Amino acid sequence: MNPMLSATTRPPDSAQVRIVEQRVLADDWFVLKKTSFEYRRRDGSTQMLHRETYDRGNGAALLLFNAQRGTVVLTRQFRFPAYVNGCADGLLVEACAGLLDGEDAEACIRREAQEETGFVVRAPRKVFEAYMSPGSVTEKLHFFVAEYEDADRISNGGGEVAEGEDIEVQEWPLADALQAMADGRIQDGKTIMLLQHVALAGLLR
């Protein structure tokens, strides 16, 4: 959890923003807060604004790829928010990802990759960072890619049962994954970003 956005502190004032009031609305799974603040607009006037922010901490995402075969490793798992927003079975195809939980981003993605996919990550390479839903969610994701070989898989993966994870590991030809983006079978934002990066950067031969 970012300490600047924890339930017991508040973000600092700046030349543009002055915090007036901050209230915690929920602190069960993660932290939902409502903040009232004065915002200095570009014309110099000041406007009172009210925003709710959901702080779930920052995370990391990784796309495993095999350059020789032209394949990528993806996961398929149930996502309740997608289920309640029109995804019929709630199952999304994704790149592996997880919350930092106090780790640095590379340590996090090594752990998550092994838990979810069963692969040991040999040489992860960070490619960019992005705020995924900055209108309401504070999370920033650190994006990685890494090559894999069959010998790197040391278990079946599947995630942590105690955390409700029931993850299916899939290997896709990159061309099929890109087509699945176009026809709606892949709808996860972080996964689309990583697949496009691998394709545009020419990482597969």
TASULFEN-V487946 format. One record per pair of residues at least 24 apart in sequence whose C-alpha atoms are under 10 Angstrom apart, sorted by sequence separation. I is the first residue (numbers start at 1). GAP is how many residues later the second one is. D is the distance in Angstrom with one decimal. If there is no record, write none. Layout:
{{I GAP D} {I GAP D}}
//
This chain:
{{6 24 9.7} {7 24 6.7} {11 24 10.0} {13 24 9.3} {15 24 9.0} {16 24 4.8} {17 24 9.6} {30 24 7.3} {31 24 5.1} {32 24 8.8} {121 24 9.6} {122 24 7.4} {123 24 7.3} {124 24 9.9} {174 24 8.7} {175 24 8.9} {6 25 7.5} {7 25 8.6} {10 25 9.2} {13 25 9.6} {14 25 9.6} {15 25 7.7} {16 25 7.5} {30 25 6.2} {31 25 6.6} {121 25 6.9} {122 25 7.6} {123 25 9.0} {174 25 7.9} {5 26 8.9} {6 26 9.9} {7 26 7.9} {14 26 9.8} {16 26 9.2} {29 26 9.9} {30 26 5.2} {31 26 9.2} {121 26 7.9} {122 26 7.6} {6 27 9.5} {25 27 8.9} {27 27 9.9} {29 27 8.2} {30 27 8.2} {121 27 7.2} {122 27 9.7} {5 28 9.4} {16 28 9.4} {18 28 10.0} {20 28 9.0} {22 28 9.6} {24 28 9.5} {25 28 9.8} {26 28 9.3} {27 28 9.6} {120 28 8.3} {121 28 9.7} {1 29 9.1} {17 29 9.3} {19 29 9.8} {20 29 9.7} {21 29 9.3} {22 29 9.6} {23 29 9.4} {24 29 9.7} {25 29 9.8} {119 29 7.8} {120 29 9.6} {1 30 9.4} {16 30 8.8} {17 30 9.8} {18 30 9.5} {19 30 9.8} {20 30 9.8} {22 30 9.5} {119 30 8.9} {122 30 8.0} {174 30 8.4} {17 31 9.8} {63 31 9.0} {64 31 8.0} {119 31 8.6} {120 31 9.0} {121 31 7.3} {17 32 10.0} {62 32 9.7} {63 32 5.5} {64 32 8.6} {119 32 8.6} {120 32 5.3} {121 32 9.0} {61 33 9.5} {62 33 6.0} {63 33 6.9} {109 33 9.1} {119 33 5.3} {120 33 6.2} {61 34 6.6} {62 34 5.6} {63 34 9.0} {108 34 10.0} {109 34 9.1} {118 34 8.3} {119 34 4.1} {120 34 7.0} {61 35 5.8} {62 35 6.2} {109 35 8.0} {118 35 5.3} {119 35 6.0} {120 35 9.2} {60 36 8.6} {61 36 4.1} {62 36 9.4} {105 36 8.8} {106 36 8.7} {109 36 10.0} {117 36 7.8} {118 36 5.7} {119 36 7.1} {60 37 5.5} {61 37 6.7} {105 37 6.5} {106 37 9.5} {117 37 9.3} {118 37 4.4} {119 37 8.4} {59 38 7.2} {60 38 5.7} {61 38 9.0} {104 38 9.9} {105 38 8.8} {106 38 8.2} {114 38 9.7} {117 38 7.8} {118 38 5.1} {119 38 7.6} {59 39 5.5} {60 39 6.4} {105 39 9.1} {114 39 8.3} {116 39 9.5} {117 39 6.6} {118 39 3.9} {58 40 8.7} {59 40 4.0} {60 40 6.8} {76 40 10.0} {99 40 9.3} {114 40 8.2} {115 40 8.6} {116 40 8.3} {117 40 4.3} {118 40 7.5} {58 41 5.8} {59 41 5.0} {75 41 7.7} {99 41 9.9} {100 41 9.4} {114 41 7.8} {115 41 8.8} {116 41 4.7} {117 41 6.3} {118 41 8.8} {57 42 6.6} {58 42 6.0} {59 42 8.2} {74 42 9.6} {75 42 7.3} {99 42 8.7} {100 42 9.6} {114 42 9.0} {115 42 5.3} {116 42 4.9} {117 42 7.6} {56 43 8.1} {57 43 7.3} {58 43 8.2} {74 43 8.1} {98 43 9.2} {114 43 6.4} {115 43 6.6} {116 43 4.3} {57 44 7.6} {58 44 9.4} {59 44 9.6} {60 44 9.2} {61 44 8.8} {62 44 9.6} {73 44 7.9} {97 44 9.0} {113 44 8.2} {114 44 9.1} {115 44 5.0} {116 44 7.8} {56 45 9.9} {57 45 9.3} {59 45 9.4} {60 45 5.8} {61 45 9.6} {97 45 9.5} {112 45 9.5} {113 45 10.0} {114 45 8.5} {115 45 7.0} {59 46 7.1} {60 46 7.8} {63 46 10.0} {73 46 9.5} {97 46 9.0} {113 46 9.1} {58 47 8.9} {60 47 9.5} {61 47 9.0} {62 47 6.5} {97 47 9.8} {112 47 8.1} {143 47 8.2} {5 48 9.4} {7 48 9.2} {60 48 6.8} {61 48 6.5} {62 48 8.8} {112 48 9.9} {142 48 10.0} {143 48 9.8} {5 49 9.6} {6 49 7.8} {59 49 7.9} {60 49 5.9} {61 49 9.9} {64 49 8.8} {116 49 8.7} {141 49 8.5} {145 49 7.7} {5 50 7.1} {6 50 9.8} {59 50 8.6} {60 50 9.7} {62 50 8.9} {63 50 9.2} {95 50 10.0} {116 50 9.0} {117 50 8.1} {143 50 9.0} {144 50 8.1} {145 50 9.7} {5 51 9.8} {6 51 9.3} {61 51 8.7} {62 51 7.5} {116 51 6.6} {117 51 8.1} {118 51 8.6} {143 51 7.5} {5 52 8.9} {60 52 8.8} {61 52 8.9} {115 52 9.6} {116 52 8.3} {117 52 5.8} {145 52 9.1} {2 53 8.2} {64 53 9.7} {116 53 7.6} {117 53 8.6} {145 53 8.0} {1 54 7.5} {2 54 8.8} {3 54 9.3} {1 55 6.8} {2 55 6.0} {64 55 8.9} {1 56 4.3} {2 56 7.4} {133 56 10.0} {147 56 9.4} {1 57 6.9} {64 57 8.3} {132 57 8.0} {147 57 9.8} {1 58 9.8} {132 58 7.9} {145 58 9.6} {62 59 9.6} {64 60 8.8} {130 60 9.2} {63 61 9.3} {62 62 8.1} {62 63 9.0} {96 63 10.0} {130 63 10.0} {62 64 8.8} {61 65 9.6} {62 65 9.8} {60 66 9.6} {128 66 9.7} {127 67 9.0} {61 68 9.8} {60 69 8.8} {128 69 9.8} {59 70 9.9} {127 70 8.5} {96 71 9.8} {127 71 10.0} {58 73 9.2} {96 73 9.5} {72 74 9.9} {73 74 9.9} {93 74 9.9} {95 74 9.9} {72 75 8.9} {73 75 8.8} {93 75 9.2} {94 75 9.7} {71 76 9.9} {72 76 8.8} {91 76 9.8} {93 76 9.5} {94 76 9.7} {71 77 9.6} {93 77 8.8} {67 79 10.0} {68 79 9.9} {54 80 9.9} {57 80 9.3} {58 80 7.8} {59 80 7.1} {60 80 8.3} {61 80 6.8} {62 80 8.6} {63 80 8.3} {64 80 8.7} {65 80 7.4} {66 80 8.6} {67 80 7.1} {69 80 9.8} {53 81 9.0} {54 81 9.8} {55 81 8.8} {56 81 7.7} {57 81 7.3} {58 81 4.7} {59 81 6.4} {60 81 5.1} {61 81 6.2} {62 81 6.0} {63 81 6.5} {64 81 5.9} {65 81 6.3} {66 81 5.5} {67 81 8.5} {68 81 9.6} {77 81 9.2} {53 82 8.2} {54 82 6.2} {55 82 6.1} {56 82 7.2} {57 82 5.6} {58 82 5.0} {59 82 4.8} {60 82 4.5} {61 82 5.0} {62 82 4.6} {63 82 4.8} {64 82 5.0} {65 82 4.9} {66 82 5.5} {67 82 9.5} {75 82 9.8} {76 82 9.5} {77 82 9.7} {52 83 9.0} {53 83 4.9} {54 83 4.8} {55 83 5.3} {56 83 6.4} {57 83 7.8} {58 83 5.9} {59 83 6.3} {60 83 5.8} {61 83 6.1} {62 83 5.3} {63 83 6.5} {64 83 5.6} {65 83 5.9} {66 83 6.6} {75 83 8.7} {51 84 8.9} {52 84 6.4} {53 84 5.6} {54 84 6.2} {55 84 6.6} {56 84 9.7} {57 84 9.4} {58 84 8.1} {59 84 8.8} {60 84 7.5} {61 84 8.4} {62 84 7.3} {63 84 8.5} {64 84 6.0} {65 84 8.6} {66 84 9.3} {93 84 9.6} {51 85 7.8} {52 85 8.7} {53 85 6.6} {54 85 8.3} {63 85 9.8} {64 85 9.4} {53 86 9.9} {78 86 9.5} {79 86 9.7} {78 87 8.1} {93 87 9.6} {77 88 7.5} {78 88 7.6} {77 89 6.3} {78 89 8.0} {76 90 8.6} {77 90 5.0} {78 90 9.9} {75 91 10.0} {76 91 5.7} {77 91 6.5} {75 92 6.3} {76 92 5.0} {77 92 9.1} {93 92 7.6} {94 92 7.5} {74 93 9.9} {75 93 5.5} {76 93 6.5} {92 93 8.2} {93 93 5.7} {94 93 8.3} {95 93 8.6} {97 93 8.9} {74 94 8.5} {75 94 4.6} {76 94 7.4} {91 94 9.9} {92 94 6.9} {93 94 7.4} {94 94 6.1} {95 94 9.7} {96 94 9.5} {97 94 9.5} {74 95 6.1} {75 95 5.7} {91 95 10.0} {92 95 7.1} {93 95 6.9} {94 95 8.6} {95 95 7.3} {96 95 8.5} {73 96 7.2} {74 96 5.2} {75 96 8.5} {92 96 6.8} {94 96 7.6} {95 96 5.1} {73 97 5.8} {74 97 6.1} {94 97 5.4} {95 97 8.8} {1 98 9.0} {72 98 8.4} {73 98 4.6} {74 98 7.2} {93 98 8.0} {94 98 8.5} {95 98 9.9} {1 99 8.2} {2 99 9.8} {72 99 5.7} {73 99 6.4} {95 99 7.9} {1 100 6.9} {2 100 9.2} {71 100 6.6} {72 100 5.4} {73 100 8.9} {87 100 9.7} {94 100 9.9} {95 100 8.8} {1 101 7.3} {71 101 5.4} {72 101 6.3} {73 101 9.4} {70 102 8.6} {71 102 4.2} {72 102 6.1} {70 103 5.8} {71 103 5.2} {72 103 9.8} {74 103 9.2} {32 104 9.7} {69 104 7.8} {70 104 5.9} {71 104 8.3} {72 104 9.9} {32 105 9.2} {66 105 9.9} {69 105 9.3} {70 105 8.1} {71 105 9.1} {72 105 8.3} {82 105 9.8} {65 106 9.3} {71 106 9.0} {82 106 9.6} {64 107 9.6} {65 107 9.5} {66 107 9.4} {67 107 9.9} {65 108 9.4} {66 108 9.5} {65 109 8.6} {76 110 10.0} {75 116 10.0} {74 117 8.6} {72 123 8.6} {72 126 9.5} {63 127 9.6} {62 128 9.1} {63 128 7.7} {61 129 7.3} {62 129 8.6} {60 130 9.7} {61 130 8.3} {63 130 9.9} {64 130 9.7} {65 130 9.6} {63 131 6.4} {67 131 9.9} {62 132 7.8} {63 132 7.6} {72 132 9.6} {5 133 8.4} {61 133 8.6} {65 133 8.3} {70 133 8.9} {71 133 8.0} {63 134 9.8} {64 134 9.8} {70 134 5.4} {63 135 8.5} {67 135 9.4} {68 135 9.8} {69 135 8.0} {70 135 6.6} {2 136 9.1} {67 136 6.5} {68 136 6.9} {69 136 8.0} {2 137 9.1} {66 137 8.9} {67 137 4.2} {68 137 6.1} {1 138 9.4} {65 138 8.3} {66 138 7.1} {67 138 5.5} {65 139 7.7} {66 139 9.1}}
//
